[in-house]
Amino acid sequence: MHLVPAERAGLRTIDGHRVCDAIAAVGEPDHVRTWADRFSLLADPGRLALLLALHGAGPLAVSDLAVATGMKDTAVSQALRLLRTAGIVEGAKDGRIVRYRVVDERTSELLKHCAR
């Protein structure tokens, strides 16, 4: 049980080798937090719909995303702000229009599974 932290070393285990495998699978707390944050962004149906639309259709403007998802423009803008801050989407200006696209590869991989 070489991976068990000192503060948990005295606790009773059934399969010590599996406990070490489980600790290795969980990994660093910062890594777990990063994925938990990503999943919390995807847990909102509106944000997930926006991401699926962007993943499936490519770069889209706020008004087009609103029509595609049935959301209001303001709700789309707020959701995109959160997704942009998290580094999941990025906007590219084309004149007065900003078109958004998914830029985070890990999120793109998750969306591939959601779209099936």
C-alpha positions in Angstrom: 0.0 0.0 0.0 2.8 2.3 -1.0 0.5 5.0 -2.5 -1.7 5.5 0.6 -1.1 8.9 2.1 0.2 8.9 5.7 -3.0 10.3 7.1 -4.9 7.3 5.7 -2.3 4.6 6.3 -3.9 3.3 9.5 -7.4 2.8 7.9 -8.6 -0.7 7.3 -8.6 -2.0 3.7 -9.8 -5.2 2.1 -7.7 -5.3 -1.1 -4.7 -3.1 -0.5 -3.3 -3.6 -4.0 -6.5 -2.4 -5.5 -6.6 0.6 -3.2 -3.2 1.6 -4.6 -4.5 1.1 -8.2 -7.5 3.3 -7.3 -5.3 6.0 -5.9 -3.2 5.9 -9.0 -6.4 6.1 -11.2 -7.7 9.1 -9.3 -4.4 11.0 -9.7 -3.6 14.4 -8.5 -6.3 16.5 -6.9 -5.7 19.4 -9.3 -6.3 17.1 -12.3 -9.5 15.9 -10.7 -10.6 19.5 -10.1 -9.9 20.4 -13.7 -12.1 17.6 -15.0 -14.8 18.3 -12.4 -14.9 21.9 -13.5 -15.1 20.8 -17.2 -18.0 18.4 -16.4 -19.8 21.1 -14.4 -19.7 23.3 -17.6 -21.1 20.5 -19.6 -23.8 19.6 -17.0 -25.9 22.6 -18.0 -28.3 21.6 -20.8 -28.1 25.0 -22.5 -24.3 25.0 -22.5 -24.2 21.4 -23.7 -26.6 22.2 -26.5 -24.4 25.2 -27.6 -21.3 23.0 -27.6 -23.0 20.3 -29.5 -24.2 22.8 -32.1 -20.7 24.3 -32.4 -19.1 20.9 -32.6 -21.5 19.7 -35.3 -21.8 22.8 -37.4 -18.6 24.6 -36.9 -18.3 28.4 -36.2 -21.6 30.1 -35.5 -22.7 33.5 -34.4 -24.8 34.2 -31.2 -28.0 34.7 -33.1 -27.6 31.5 -35.1 -26.8 29.6 -32.0 -30.0 31.0 -30.4 -32.1 29.8 -33.3 -30.4 26.4 -33.3 -30.8 25.8 -29.6 -34.0 27.6 -28.9 -32.3 29.8 -26.4 -32.5 33.6 -26.1 -29.6 35.7 -27.5 -28.8 36.9 -24.0 -28.7 33.4 -22.5 -26.4 32.3 -25.4 -24.1 35.2 -24.8 -23.9 34.5 -21.0 -23.2 30.8 -21.6 -20.5 31.6 -24.3 -18.9 34.0 -21.8 -18.5 31.2 -19.3 -17.3 28.8 -21.9 -14.8 31.4 -23.3 -13.5 32.1 -19.8 -12.9 28.4 -19.3 -11.0 28.2 -22.6 -13.5 25.8 -24.2 -14.7 28.1 -27.0 -13.2 31.0 -28.8 -14.7 33.8 -30.8 -13.3 35.1 -34.1 -14.5 38.5 -35.4 -15.6 38.8 -39.0 -16.5 42.4 -39.5 -19.2 43.1 -36.9 -20.0 39.4 -36.4 -18.3 37.1 -33.9 -18.4 33.4 -34.7 -17.7 31.0 -31.9 -16.0 27.5 -32.2 -14.9 24.8 -29.8 -11.1 25.0 -29.3 -10.6 22.7 -26.3 -9.6 19.3 -27.7 -10.6 17.3 -24.6 -14.0 18.8 -24.7 -14.2 18.0 -28.5 -13.5 14.4 -27.7 -16.3 14.3 -25.1 -18.7 16.0 -27.5 -18.0 13.2 -30.1 -19.3 10.7 -27.6 -22.3 12.9 -26.8 -23.3 13.3 -30.4 -23.5 9.6 -31.2 
